[in-house]
Amino acid sequence: MSLIVSFGNLTTEQMVKRLGISLTEEEIQTLEERRIDSAQDTPKGGWHCFYAPFKVVTGDDEMAQLFVDIIMPHNSEIKEQMMLESYGK
């Protein structure tokens, strides 16, 4: 058995900076409106970004897809690998 611990609470802007990409104001606003500070119980439509490991968790698959739709067009710009995990509620 192993213990996996995640740390951090990155804002949308901090996450985008770490990825090394540029998003439109509309994309940033769309993500920021759905970002939650606590990942204890990520609700449907919500997401949280950890610093270590660098990952985003979403409350459902629809939020995960929205996240992918916003980030993936910038795939060639991404400077650091980030994990995406959906709780699939």
matplotlib code that plots the C-alpha trace (Angstrom):
import matplotlib.pyplot as plt

x = [0.0, 1.3, 0.2, -0.1, -0.1, -0.7, 0.2, -0.7, -3.5, -2.5, -4.6, -5.5, -2.8, -0.1, -1.0, -0.9, 2.5, 3.9, 2.6, 4.2, 1.2, -1.0, -4.7, -7.3, -9.0, -12.2, -10.4, -8.9, -12.3, -14.0, -11.5, -11.3, -15.1, -14.9, -11.7, -12.1, -9.7, -10.2, -9.9, -11.4, -14.6, -14.3, -17.9, -19.3, -18.1, -15.2, -11.4, -8.4, -4.7, -2.0, 1.6, 3.2, 2.6, 1.6, -1.9, -5.5, -8.4, -11.9, -15.2, -16.6, -15.8, -17.5, -15.2, -12.2, -13.3, -13.7, -10.2, -8.8, -10.6, -9.1, -5.5, -4.9, -4.8, -1.7, -0.1, 3.0, 3.7, 3.5, 6.8, 6.0, 4.0, 0.8, -1.6, -5.4, -7.6, -11.3, -13.4, -16.1, -19.2]
y = [0.0, 3.5, 7.0, 9.6, 13.2, 16.3, 19.9, 23.3, 25.5, 27.2, 30.0, 29.9, 32.4, 30.5, 27.3, 29.0, 30.6, 27.2, 25.6, 28.4, 29.1, 32.1, 32.0, 34.5, 36.6, 34.6, 31.3, 32.5, 33.7, 30.5, 28.5, 30.9, 30.9, 27.1, 26.9, 25.9, 26.5, 23.2, 19.8, 18.0, 17.5, 18.8, 19.4, 18.8, 21.6, 22.5, 22.0, 22.4, 22.6, 21.2, 22.4, 19.0, 16.9, 19.3, 18.2, 19.3, 17.4, 17.9, 17.1, 15.4, 14.3, 17.3, 19.7, 17.6, 17.8, 21.6, 21.8, 19.8, 21.9, 25.0, 23.8, 21.4, 24.0, 25.3, 21.9, 22.9, 25.7, 23.6, 23.7, 21.3, 18.1, 18.3, 15.5, 15.7, 13.6, 13.4, 12.2, 11.4, 12.3]
z = [0.0, -0.8, 0.2, -2.5, -1.3, -3.4, -2.4, -3.5, -4.8, -8.0, -9.5, -13.2, -13.9, -11.9, -13.7, -17.2, -16.3, -15.2, -18.4, -20.4, -22.5, -23.3, -23.0, -24.0, -21.3, -22.1, -21.6, -18.3, -17.1, -18.1, -16.0, -13.1, -12.7, -12.2, -10.1, -6.4, -3.6, -1.8, -3.5, -0.5, -2.5, -6.0, -7.3, -10.7, -13.0, -10.7, -10.9, -8.7, -9.6, -7.4, -7.4, -6.5, -8.4, -11.1, -11.8, -12.3, -10.8, -12.0, -10.5, -13.6, -17.1, -18.7, -16.8, -17.8, -21.4, -21.2, -19.7, -22.5, -25.1, -23.7, -23.1, -26.0, -28.8, -27.0, -26.8, -28.8, -26.4, -23.2, -21.3, -18.4, -18.2, -16.2, -15.2, -15.6, -13.3, -13.4, -10.5, -13.1, -11.0]

ax = plt.figure().add_subplot(projection="3d")
ax.plot(x, y, z, "-o")
ax.set_aspect("equal")
plt.show()
